[in-house]
Amino acid sequence: MKYTIERLPESRVAIDVEIEQEAVEAAVNRIARRLAQRARIPGFRPGKAPRYIVEMHFGRSTLYEEASEELVKETLREIVDKGEIEPVGQAEVEKLELEPFAFRLVIPVRPTVTLGDYRALRFPEEVYQVTDEDVEHALKHLQDEQTVWKEPDPLRPAQVGDRLTADLLGRVEEKTIEDRKGVEIVVGNEELLPGFEALVGAEAGQVVEIAATLPAELEDKDLAGRPASFTVTVHGLKEPEVPPLDDEFARNLGEGEETLAALRARLRDTLEERARAQARDKVLEQMLNGVVEGATLELPQAMVDDEAQSLFEEQAAQFKTYGISLDQYLRYAGQTEEEYRKLFALQAPGRLRRYLVLREFLRAEGLQEGSEMQKQLEDRLLAIARGELEPVAAAAVGEGAGPVEADLPEPPTDAALSGVEDAPAAATPAASAEG
């Protein structure tokens, strides 16, 4: 057997193969014996009919077509087993000739990732400086969480800061845009539409009519910026009982602080740690983006299609965990399945590219798989961003130094072989003689 491998765009290869006539005849003989075993040929017991009788019974073209299919599969399997290519999709037979026996296969293969000069990347960790105002804001949040709501005694009209329980009906002309029962509305809340300040002075049992204008930035352009009317039926009113910020407040939180000053110190430490983590996460994302953007690779369409299908199936499975089907979601979203699949087709190349480049980065840096891999990866990226590592030689970039294996599902050889069943028909010796 003689063959050559040619690299094609989009991470594909073309393999041109020529097989000796002796191997072809041996394959035809095997097919003849196999057909003789499973067919009833008058005058012969199963498996005993000679080849020329089998040819007469089935036709010479049938034997050569099945032998061709078998030879193509065996040849491709042998090339794959040698490790010369890594198929990631079906093989296509572009041409097939019988005399001499030769064929050309085109196969999508795992892409070669060439990393850029990623060790030259630099990103400073810009840590936000926590202020006294930030600490007081966090303290106010804790105070709000400890606030108790109770009916005022004696009952009184609503004031700013009170919480109303009410039914809310909203309309734009004759169209109902809001119809909720038992909602809670905090009087004077800055998130309420202008006009809801009319709730100041409302009492339980009262119906308040409010005129307002809807925000211009609403997604529904038919409603954006339009005047609306709201009917608020008040059922109840509660006022906040806010605990004072003192040492007792700190002790009642049960976090171990005995004084308000100690609580403030803990909140500052927590906020500063969060600020450091956010700065660190930002640098990690910048580094990952830089590594990915600096790499070169060509994605085979077969891998992109598989990734899009995986994303689609993952989302469908996620919907099931919420107790809804994909069809139900599509009806709610007003989308067809084809439109929904297009979203994942757009996401797939970026996600696949990022994954493949990251795996090559792990290999190039010699980072080992295991429970500590995530920490190793983050530490290495941060060290590069800080300029703590020496640049790598240009020739070494992308060659890698370690044995890390990508955990993408390995494409089975049969996936590459299955496509050869649709090989184009080739003229058999018998057919050409008859012509």
HELIX and SHEET records of a PDB file:
HELIX    1   1 GLN A   21  ARG A   38  1                                  18    
HELIX    2   2 ARG A   51  PHE A   58  1                                   8    
HELIX    3   3 ARG A   60  ASP A   81  1                                  22    
HELIX    4   4 TYR A  118  ALA A  120  5                                   3    
HELIX    5   5 ASP A  132  GLU A  145  1                                  14    
HELIX    6   6 PHE A  196  LEU A  199  5                                   4    
HELIX    7   7 ASP A  247  ASN A  252  1                                   6    
HELIX    8   8 LEU A  260  GLY A  294  1                                  35    
HELIX    9   9 GLN A  301  THR A  321  1                                  21    
HELIX   10  10 LEU A  326  ALA A  333  1                                   8    
HELIX   11  11 GLU A  337  ALA A  364  1                                  28    
HELIX   12  12 MET A  373  ALA A  385  1                                  13    
HELIX   13  13 THR A  413  LEU A  417  1                                   5    
HELIX   14  14 SER A  418  ASP A  422  5                                   5    
HELIX   15  15 PRO A  429  GLU A  434  1                                   6    
SHEET    1   A 4 LYS A   2  LEU A   8  0                                        
SHEET    2   A 4 ARG A  12  ILE A  19 -1                                        
SHEET    3   A 4 PHE A 101  PRO A 108 -1                                        
SHEET    4   A 4 GLU A  92  LEU A  98 -1                                        
SHEET    1   B 4 VAL A 148  LYS A 150  0                                        
SHEET    2   B 4 PRO A 227  GLU A 241 -1                                        
SHEET    3   B 4 ARG A 163  VAL A 172 -1                                        
SHEET    4   B 4 LYS A 175  VAL A 186 -1                                        
SHEET    1   C 3 VAL A 148  LYS A 150  0                                        
SHEET    2   C 3 PRO A 227  GLU A 241 -1                                        
SHEET    3   C 3 VAL A 207  THR A 213 -1                                        
END                                                                             
